[in-house]
């Protein structure tokens, strides 16, 4: 009897982990369908991001499809900056950890796209800077 009571919480933990894994798998599957329309795309737990030409689309991933989807043009962006732990950092030397936002600063508004990995956000920022009207060429390989 005691052994059964010992394993019951462990069984509940495994069931919870299986449910969480299935939930995340469905999000990734919905993202893959959504991302097919873009030249480049990224997925993480905070946001999905897609780029086609100079148009950037981003939103929050869900099991059905991304929600709160927003599209903007890089033509309306003046600069791109990387913010880690609420501090602006250099795109060339990002820290390894921290709460990361890739910010698109325009004349009328600033759009902040969350990332889980500062290094990946820096690579996206460097690449997207090359697409800005007055940019210099920086290599990027997603």
C-alpha positions as CSV (number, residue, x, y, z in Angstrom):
1,X,0.0,0.0,0.0
2,X,2.8,2.4,0.9
3,X,4.6,1.7,-2.4
4,X,1.4,2.6,-4.3
5,X,1.1,5.9,-2.5
6,X,4.7,6.6,-3.2
7,X,4.4,6.1,-7.0
8,X,1.1,7.9,-7.4
9,X,2.6,11.4,-7.3
10,X,5.3,10.3,-9.7
11,X,2.6,9.0,-12.1
12,X,0.8,12.3,-11.9
13,X,4.1,14.1,-12.7
14,X,4.7,12.0,-15.8
15,X,1.2,12.6,-17.0
16,X,1.6,16.3,-16.5
17,X,4.9,16.3,-18.4
18,X,3.4,14.3,-21.3
19,X,0.5,16.8,-21.5
20,X,3.0,19.7,-21.5
21,X,5.0,18.1,-24.2
22,X,2.0,17.4,-26.4
23,X,0.8,21.0,-25.9
24,X,4.2,22.4,-27.0
25,X,4.3,20.0,-30.0
26,X,1.0,21.3,-31.2
27,X,2.3,24.9,-31.0
28,X,5.4,24.0,-33.1
29,X,3.2,22.2,-35.7
30,X,0.9,25.3,-36.0
31,X,4.1,27.5,-36.2
32,X,5.5,25.4,-39.1
33,X,2.3,25.9,-41.1
34,X,2.3,29.7,-40.4
35,X,6.1,30.0,-41.1
36,X,5.8,28.5,-44.6
37,X,4.8,31.9,-46.1
38,X,8.0,33.7,-45.0
39,X,11.6,33.9,-46.3
40,X,12.9,33.5,-42.7
41,X,11.1,32.7,-39.5
42,X,11.8,31.9,-35.8
43,X,9.8,30.2,-33.1
44,X,10.3,30.3,-29.3
45,X,8.0,30.2,-26.3
46,X,7.6,34.0,-26.2
47,X,7.0,34.9,-29.8
48,X,7.0,33.9,-33.5
49,X,8.7,36.1,-36.0
50,X,8.5,36.0,-39.8
51,X,10.3,38.1,-42.4
52,X,9.3,38.4,-46.1
53,X,11.2,41.1,-48.0
54,X,11.0,44.2,-45.8
55,X,7.8,43.1,-44.1
56,X,8.1,41.8,-40.5
57,X,5.2,39.8,-38.9
58,X,5.3,38.7,-35.3
59,X,2.8,37.3,-32.7
60,X,2.4,35.0,-29.8
61,X,2.4,31.2,-30.5
62,X,-0.7,29.1,-29.6
63,X,-1.8,25.5,-30.5
64,X,-4.1,26.7,-33.3
65,X,-2.1,29.5,-34.9
66,X,-0.2,32.6,-33.7
67,X,-2.4,35.3,-32.1
68,X,-2.0,39.0,-31.6
69,X,-0.2,39.0,-35.0
70,X,1.2,42.4,-36.0
71,X,2.9,43.3,-39.3
72,X,5.1,46.3,-40.0
73,X,7.5,47.4,-42.7
74,X,11.2,47.9,-42.1
75,X,10.8,51.0,-44.3
76,X,9.2,52.7,-41.2
77,X,12.0,51.6,-38.9
78,X,14.8,54.0,-38.1
79,X,17.0,51.6,-36.0
80,X,17.1,48.2,-34.5
81,X,18.4,47.7,-31.0
82,X,18.9,44.8,-28.6
83,X,17.7,45.2,-25.1
84,X,18.8,42.6,-22.5
85,X,17.6,43.0,-18.9
86,X,16.3,46.4,-19.8
87,X,19.7,47.6,-21.0
88,X,20.6,48.4,-24.6
89,X,23.5,46.2,-25.6
90,X,25.7,46.0,-28.7
91,X,24.4,43.6,-31.4
92,X,27.9,42.4,-32.1
93,X,28.6,41.3,-28.5
94,X,25.4,40.2,-26.8
95,X,25.4,38.6,-23.3
96,X,24.7,34.9,-23.0
97,X,21.6,35.2,-20.8
98,X,18.9,37.7,-19.8
99,X,15.4,38.9,-20.6
100,X,15.8,39.8,-24.3
101,X,13.8,42.2,-26.6
102,X,14.6,43.1,-30.1
103,X,13.3,46.6,-30.6
104,X,12.4,48.2,-33.9
105,X,12.4,52.0,-33.3
106,X,10.3,54.0,-35.7
107,X,9.3,57.6,-36.0
108,X,5.8,56.9,-34.6
109,X,6.3,53.8,-32.4
110,X,8.7,51.2,-31.0
111,X,7.9,47.5,-31.4
112,X,9.6,45.1,-29.0
113,X,9.7,41.4,-30.0
114,X,10.7,39.1,-27.1
115,X,13.4,36.4,-27.6
116,X,14.6,33.7,-25.2
117,X,18.2,33.7,-26.6
118,X,20.1,37.0,-26.7
119,X,22.6,35.6,-29.3
120,X,19.8,34.6,-31.7
121,X,18.2,38.0,-31.2
122,X,21.5,39.7,-32.0
123,X,21.9,37.7,-35.2
124,X,18.3,38.6,-36.3
125,X,19.0,42.2,-35.5
126,X,22.2,42.3,-37.5
127,X,20.6,40.7,-40.5
128,X,17.5,42.9,-40.4
129,X,19.7,46.0,-40.1
130,X,21.0,45.1,-43.6
131,X,17.5,45.5,-44.9
132,X,17.0,49.0,-43.5
133,X,17.2,51.8,-46.1
134,X,20.5,53.2,-44.9
135,X,22.3,50.0,-43.7
136,X,25.7,48.4,-44.0
137,X,26.2,44.8,-45.0
138,X,26.5,42.3,-42.1
139,X,26.5,38.6,-42.7
140,X,23.8,36.4,-41.1
141,X,23.0,32.7,-41.5
142,X,19.9,31.6,-39.7
